[in-house]
Every structure is written in C-alpha cells, then in structure tokens.
Amino acid sequence: MAADVGRVGRTGERRLSFAAFAVIVVAYLAIIQIGGRVAHAIWDSGDGFTTTRDVIVNMWVPLGAAFGFTYGVIAFLGWGRPVFHDERPVRRWVWAVPVILAVCILLAIDYADLGDQGIGFVLALLVATQLVGWGEEGMFRGVGVQVFRAHGFTEGKVALWSSVVFGAVHLTNALGSGGQAVQQAVAVSFAGYIFYLVRRVSRSNVLNSVLHGMFDFALLSGTAILVDQKAYPGSLAGVLAYLLIAVLVIVRRKSIELRR
C-alpha cells in the first residue's frame, strides 16, 4: 500500500489512490467484524446489547479500535485540516438538513425504556454510538470525500461516490440479515448524503459525526436491543427525517452550491 499512498506534498499531505483507500476501508471493516468476534470470545459476552457489559464488550472494543485506526490513518496522511475543515461552503438554507435531523432524533429516542435500563447503560450506549458516528464520518466523509476531491471529481460526484461507498460497505451485514442488507445499503447511502450535506453546511466534520452517533443512538433505543422491548412508534421519526430531507433536497437540489 505504501506505493499507492504517494509522495508527500508541500503541505505535508500524502496522496491516496483509490486502491489504497479500498484497502483502508477493508481493514476498517475487518477491525470491526473480527474485533467484535474476538472480544465476544475473550470476555464471553451476550450476543446482543441488552446489558452495559454487552455494550462495552461488543461495541466499545471493536468500534474503539476502528476509531483509533481511522484517526491514525488521517494523522499518517496529514489530512487533519481537510478532514476537519471543509473549505467548500453551501447555501445557508442547507442548515435545514441538520435541524430536521436533530428534531427527528429527539422524537425517535425511546426515553421510557432507556430510563428503565439505568444511567450506566444509557451512557455506555451513548459512547458506543458516538464511536460509530466519529469512526464512520472520519472514514467516509473525512477520508472518502478527500480522496474523491483529490482525484478531481466534481462536488456532485464526490457526494455521490462517497455515499455509494458508505452504503456498499454495509452489504457486509448480509452475513446476518440476508437480502435485507441490500435495502439497508440503499438507505445508508442516502444517509451518507445527508451527513455529507451536514459536513458541507457546518464546514467541519464535527456536527455530522455527533448527529450520526445520536441518530444511531435514537434508532437503537427504539429497537429490540433492550430487554422485552416491543416496537417503539417513535422510531418512525427516523423515516420521517429521510422523507423530509429527501423532499427538501429534491426541490432545492439546484441551489445547494454557491454561485462562483
């Protein structure tokens, strides 16, 4: 991979080929998949996320390792500034995207069932989902966006292909969910585009990382990860966020970029 990373430029930033990026993404996924299985075997945790210990073993360990790998790659490449500072602003109306997302997150959280689990579980799940948010945003909206930009892609294609890659990696979930993984990959690709817009309008990789983690926290709180939990109607707020943002973006799609 060393040859594919390329020479160091005048700014200290290394260049990354598509092949090297693919290797990095595969390594990232392997750390999560293999790390989770190893942690589960070593500490003999449960199969789900129903206890604080399960969350720490099954989520903190592999996701923490993937988080460290992601930001280690960013540091090695010298990409701290382009990852955390987006120099391509968009129109101010795009702030509606993170606002809609934040409101729907608040609606989607299952406060009652989380309260029954205790503060320890809630904090453990918050940390775990933030590891997801910061890890995935660092890899796909950070490294991924920068890779496509460095290869001269237009911003529309940067948004498209970084989101497609983000969705495609979730096909690995087919190992456990079969054909549903394809549908999930499509939905995740659109989610990737939403987080891309949040990155652009906030001109950073921070807000999208936080909201990504909170979105996952909200969805997990309203699904069967909690003991004896039934379907939580508030989870539909996640779907509502997708629908509202999709309509907004379709209507305003030609006025996202600033005129030059």
C-alpha positions in Angstrom: 0.0 0.0 0.0 3.0 2.3 0.6 3.4 2.8 -3.2 -0.3 3.7 -3.5 -0.2 6.3 -0.8 2.0 8.5 -2.9 4.5 11.2 -2.2 4.2 13.9 0.4 3.2 17.3 -1.0 4.4 20.7 0.0 1.7 21.0 2.7 2.7 17.7 4.3 -0.3 15.9 3.0 0.1 12.5 1.4 -1.8 11.4 -1.7 -4.0 8.3 -1.6 -5.0 6.2 -4.6 -8.4 4.5 -4.9 -6.8 1.1 -4.4 -5.2 2.3 -1.2 -8.5 3.8 0.0 -10.2 0.4 -0.7 -7.5 -1.4 1.4 -8.0 1.1 4.2 -11.8 0.6 4.1 -11.5 -3.2 4.1 -9.1 -3.0 7.1 -11.6 -0.8 8.9 -14.4 -3.3 8.4 -12.1 -6.2 9.3 -11.2 -4.5 12.6 -14.9 -4.1 13.5 -16.0 -7.6 12.3 -13.1 -9.6 13.6 -12.5 -7.4 16.7 -16.1 -7.9 17.7 -15.9 -11.7 17.5 -12.6 -11.8 19.3 -13.9 -9.5 22.1 -17.0 -11.7 22.4 -15.0 -14.8 22.7 -12.5 -13.4 25.2 -15.0 -11.8 27.6 -17.8 -14.3 26.9 -20.4 -11.5 26.4 -24.0 -11.9 25.4 -25.0 -11.9 21.7 -26.8 -8.6 21.8 -26.6 -5.3 23.5 -29.0 -5.8 26.4 -26.6 -5.1 29.2 -24.0 -2.5 29.9 -21.3 -5.2 29.8 -22.6 -6.4 26.4 -22.4 -2.8 25.0 -18.9 -2.3 26.3 -17.6 -5.6 25.0 -19.5 -6.0 21.8 -19.4 -2.3 20.8 -16.7 -0.3 22.6 -13.9 -2.7 21.9 -14.2 -3.2 18.1 -15.6 0.3 17.4 -12.9 1.9 19.6 -10.2 0.0 17.7 -11.8 1.1 14.4 -12.0 4.7 15.7 -8.3 4.6 16.6 -7.4 3.1 13.2 -9.4 5.8 11.3 -7.8 8.8 13.0 -4.4 7.1 12.9 -4.8 6.9 9.1 -5.8 10.6 9.0 -2.8 11.6 11.1 -0.5 9.5 8.9 -1.8 11.1 5.7 -1.5 14.6 7.2 -5.2 15.2 6.4 -6.2 16.7 9.7 -7.2 20.1 8.2 -9.0 18.9 5.1 -10.9 16.3 7.1 -12.0 18.7 9.9 -12.3 21.9 7.9 -14.4 21.9 4.7 -13.5 24.9 2.5 -16.4 24.5 0.1 -19.4 26.3 1.7 -23.0 25.8 0.5 -26.1 28.0 0.7 -27.4 28.8 4.1 -30.8 27.0 3.6 -28.9 23.7 3.8 -28.8 24.3 7.6 -32.4 23.0 7.5 -30.9 19.5 7.0 -29.2 19.2 10.4 -32.1 20.9 12.1 -34.6 18.4 10.7 -32.3 15.6 11.6 -31.8 16.8 15.2 -35.5 17.3 15.7 -36.3 13.8 14.4 -33.5 12.3 16.6 -35.2 13.9 19.7 -38.5 12.4 18.7 -37.0 9.0 17.9 -35.3 8.4 21.3 -37.2 5.9 23.5 -36.8 7.8 26.8 -39.0 5.5 28.8 -37.3 2.2 28.0 -33.8 3.8 28.3 -34.8 5.1 31.7 -35.7 1.6 32.8 -32.2 0.4 31.9 -30.4 2.8 34.1 -27.8 5.6 33.6 -24.9 3.2 33.2 -26.5 1.5 30.2 -27.5 4.9 28.6 -24.0 6.3 29.0 -22.4 3.1 27.6 -24.7 3.2 24.6 -24.1 6.9 24.0 -20.3 6.3 24.0 -20.7 3.3 21.7 -22.9 5.2 19.1 -20.6 8.2 19.2 -17.7 5.8 18.3 -19.8 4.7 15.3 -20.5 8.3 14.3 -17.0 9.6 14.6 -15.5 6.5 13.1 -17.7 6.3 10.1 -17.7 10.0 9.4 -14.0 10.2 9.8 -13.6 7.3 7.3 -16.3 8.2 4.7 -17.0 11.9 5.0 -13.4 12.6 6.0 -11.0 10.4 4.2 -13.5 9.3 1.5 -14.6 12.8 0.5 -10.9 14.0 0.4 -9.9 11.0 -1.8 -12.5 11.8 -4.4 -11.8 15.5 -4.3 -8.1 14.9 -4.7 -8.8 12.9 -7.8 -10.6 15.9 -9.4 -14.2 14.8 -9.0 -16.9 17.4 -9.2 -18.6 18.1 -5.9 -21.7 16.3 -7.1 -19.7 13.2 -7.9 -17.9 13.5 -4.6 -21.2 13.4 -2.8 -22.5 10.5 -4.9 -19.5 8.2 -4.8 -18.6 8.8 -1.1 -22.2 8.0 -0.2 -22.3 4.9 -2.5 -19.1 3.5 -0.9 -20.6 4.2 2.5 -23.7 2.2 1.6 -21.8 -0.6 -0.1 -19.7 -1.4 3.0 -23.0 -2.1 4.8 -23.6 -5.0 2.5 -21.3 -6.9 4.9 -24.4 -7.1 7.1 -25.8 -9.6 4.6 -23.8 -12.2 6.7 -26.5 -11.8 9.3 -29.6 -10.3 7.6 -29.5 -11.7 4.0 -31.3 -9.8 1.3 -32.4 -7.0 3.7 -28.8 -5.8 3.6 -29.3 -4.5 0.1 -32.2 -2.4 1.2 -30.2 -1.2 4.1 -27.3 -0.3 1.9 -29.5 1.9 -0.3 -30.9 3.6 2.8 -27.4 4.1 4.3 -26.2 5.6 1.0 -28.9 8.3 1.3 -28.0 8.7 5.0 -24.4 9.2 3.8 -25.6 12.0 1.5 -27.4 13.6 4.4 -24.3 13.6 6.6 -22.3 14.9 3.6 -24.6 17.9 3.5 -24.3 18.5 7.2 -20.5 18.4 6.8 -20.7 21.0 4.0 -23.0 23.4 5.7 -21.2 23.3 9.0 -17.8 23.4 7.2 -16.5 20.7 9.6 -16.6 17.0 10.2 -17.8 17.5 13.8 -21.5 18.2 13.6 -22.1 15.3 11.2 -20.2 13.0 13.4 -22.2 13.9 16.5 -25.5 13.7 14.7 -24.6 10.4 13.1 -23.9 9.0 16.6 -27.1 10.4 18.0 -29.1 9.1 15.1 -27.8 5.6 15.7 -28.4 6.0 19.5 -32.0 7.0 18.8 -32.7 4.1 16.5 -31.1 1.6 18.8 -33.0 2.9 21.8 -36.3 2.2 19.9 -35.5 -1.4 18.7 -35.2 -4.8 20.2 -31.8 -4.2 21.8 -33.5 -3.7 25.2 -34.9 -6.5 27.2 -38.5 -7.4 26.4 -38.9 -4.2 24.3 -41.7 -4.0 21.8 -41.7 -1.9 18.6 -41.4 1.8 19.5 -43.6 4.1 17.3 -41.1 6.9 17.8 -38.6 5.1 15.6 -40.7 6.2 12.6 -39.2 9.7 13.2 -36.1 8.3 11.6 -38.0 7.5 8.5 -39.7 10.9 8.7 -36.2 12.6 8.7 -35.3 10.7 5.5 -38.6 11.7 3.8 -38.5 15.4 4.8 -34.8 15.8 3.8 -35.4 14.0 0.6 -38.2 16.2 -0.4 -36.3 19.3 0.6 -33.2 18.3 -1.4 -35.1 17.3 -4.5 -36.9 20.7 -4.5 -33.8 22.7 -3.8 -31.2 20.5 -5.5 -30.1 23.2 -8.0 -29.4 25.7 -5.3 -27.1 23.8 -3.0 -23.8 25.1 -4.3 -22.8 28.8 -4.1 -22.5 30.5 -7.4 -18.9 31.2 -8.3 
